[in-house]
Structures are given as C-alpha cells and as structure tokens.
Amino acid sequence: ANRALKDPLQRARYLLSLHGVDINDESNTVMDGMFLMEQMELREELDAIAGKDDPLSALAEFIASIESRIGERVQKLTGLFADASEENLQQAHKLSLQLQFLYRLREEAESREESLL
C-alpha cells in the first residue's frame, strides 16, 4: 500500500478502486479524440528523434516534455479526487489511462536514451 501511495498512477488506481471504479473494466478504455491525436503525435516525435543530429539532447527534451505532461495530469487528478463526484471519478479514470500511456512512453524514451549512451 505504501508503494502505491508514492507513485501517482498507482495512487490514482488505488483511490479509484476505493470509490468502486473498476479500473480493469476493458469496456471503459475509450479515449477522447484529442488524446488519441496526442498519442500519435508523441509516438511520431519519439520515432523521429533517431534521425536527429543530436538524438541524446532530443531525447532529454522529449523526456522532459513527457514529465511535464505527467505532472499536469497528476495535478488534475488531485483536484478531481478532492471532489470525488461520479463525474469526477470517471474523468479521473480517463486521466489514469492517459498517465499509464505517458509512463510507458517515458520508459520507452529512457530505454532508447540508455541504448545511445
């Protein structure tokens, strides 16, 4: 439980489950169109880094950008859980799915960064 509370994604998933939101419900994975576009753009950006003159610097900037996006979503989650209405909990669930994607993308970028060192 302690580890779950330290990690923002695990904390969100834990709080959602406490409020009765089924975080494993596969039927509730529909993302909004804007986030789907953001995902595609981020993937394209990550893939394009390999062809840059200084891929290490580009990866560092990319990772910083992902960290910023994670921070924004964590801040939004904090506000949503402060007023845990049904609507806010559903929005928090969507944000937790976005966080999950961003965590994976950050891990992939960090892995590419390590392979260049």
Secondary structure, 3 states (H helix, E strand, C coil): CHHHHHCHHHHHHHHHHHCCCCCCCHHHCCCCHHHHHHHHHHHHHHHHHHHCCCHHHHHHHHHHHHHHHHHHHHHHHHHHHHCCCHHHHHHHHHHHHHHHHHHHHHHHHHHHHHHHC
